[in-house]
Amino acid sequence: MSDADIIEALRDEVARLKASLEIAEAKATIDAAAIERFKTQVSILRSQRNELRARLFDQTLAEATERRKHAAAKASGGAR
């Protein structure tokens, strides 16, 4: 194999490696975009979860307050 053949083979290998690198970089860009979308979705879901927790807490508190009022009314009515 002559020097020219070796140089040509090395150039071919460099070209293949550059193409592989470009493909890998494109895939990485696509993956990064997908990760950002998932992060956004997770953030939205966390926000919704927190809102639902707050609403459930408020509802539970209101129900407990109503039960206490009802029990107090029964107790005061029964004591008469």
C-alpha positions as CSV (number, residue, x, y, z in Angstrom):
1,M,0.0,0.0,0.0
2,S,1.5,3.3,-1.1
3,D,1.5,6.5,1.0
4,A,-1.2,7.9,-1.3
5,D,-3.4,4.9,-0.6
6,I,-2.9,5.2,3.1
7,I,-3.7,8.9,3.0
8,E,-6.8,8.2,0.9
9,A,-7.9,5.5,3.3
10,L,-7.4,7.9,6.3
11,R,-9.4,10.6,4.5
12,D,-12.2,8.1,3.9
13,E,-12.2,7.1,7.6
14,V,-12.2,10.8,8.7
15,A,-15.2,11.4,6.4
16,R,-17.0,8.4,7.9
17,L,-16.2,9.5,11.4
18,K,-17.4,13.1,10.6
19,A,-20.7,11.7,9.2
20,S,-21.2,9.5,12.3
21,L,-20.5,12.5,14.5
22,E,-23.0,14.7,12.7
23,I,-25.6,11.9,13.1
24,A,-24.9,11.6,16.8
25,E,-25.1,15.3,17.3
26,A,-28.4,15.4,15.5
27,K,-29.7,12.6,17.7
28,A,-28.5,14.4,20.8
29,T,-30.3,17.6,19.7
30,I,-33.5,15.6,19.2
31,D,-33.1,13.9,22.6
32,A,-32.4,17.3,24.2
33,A,-35.6,18.7,22.7
34,A,-37.6,15.7,24.0
35,I,-36.1,16.1,27.4
36,E,-37.2,19.7,27.5
37,R,-40.7,18.7,26.5
38,F,-40.8,16.1,29.2
39,K,-39.5,18.6,31.8
40,T,-42.2,21.0,30.8
41,Q,-44.9,18.3,31.1
42,V,-43.5,17.3,34.5
43,S,-43.7,20.9,35.6
44,I,-47.3,21.2,34.4
45,L,-48.2,17.9,36.1
46,R,-46.6,19.0,39.4
47,S,-48.5,22.3,39.3
48,Q,-51.7,20.5,38.7
49,R,-51.0,18.0,41.5
50,N,-50.3,20.8,43.9
51,E,-53.5,22.6,42.9
52,L,-55.5,19.4,43.3
53,R,-53.9,18.8,46.7
54,A,-54.8,22.3,47.8
55,R,-58.4,21.9,46.6
56,L,-58.7,18.5,48.4
57,F,-57.3,20.0,51.6
58,D,-59.8,22.9,51.3
59,Q,-62.7,20.5,50.6
60,T,-61.7,18.2,53.5
61,L,-61.4,21.1,55.8
62,A,-64.8,22.4,54.8
63,E,-66.4,19.0,55.3
64,A,-64.7,18.6,58.7
65,T,-65.9,22.1,59.7
66,E,-69.5,21.2,58.6
67,R,-69.4,18.0,60.6
68,R,-68.2,19.9,63.7
69,K,-71.0,22.5,63.2
70,H,-73.6,19.7,62.8
71,A,-72.3,17.8,65.8
72,A,-72.2,21.0,67.9
73,A,-75.8,21.8,66.9
74,K,-76.9,18.3,67.8
75,A,-75.1,18.5,71.1
76,S,-76.6,21.9,72.0
77,G,-80.1,20.8,70.9
78,G,-79.8,17.5,72.8
79,A,-78.8,19.3,76.0
80,R,-81.9,21.4,76.2
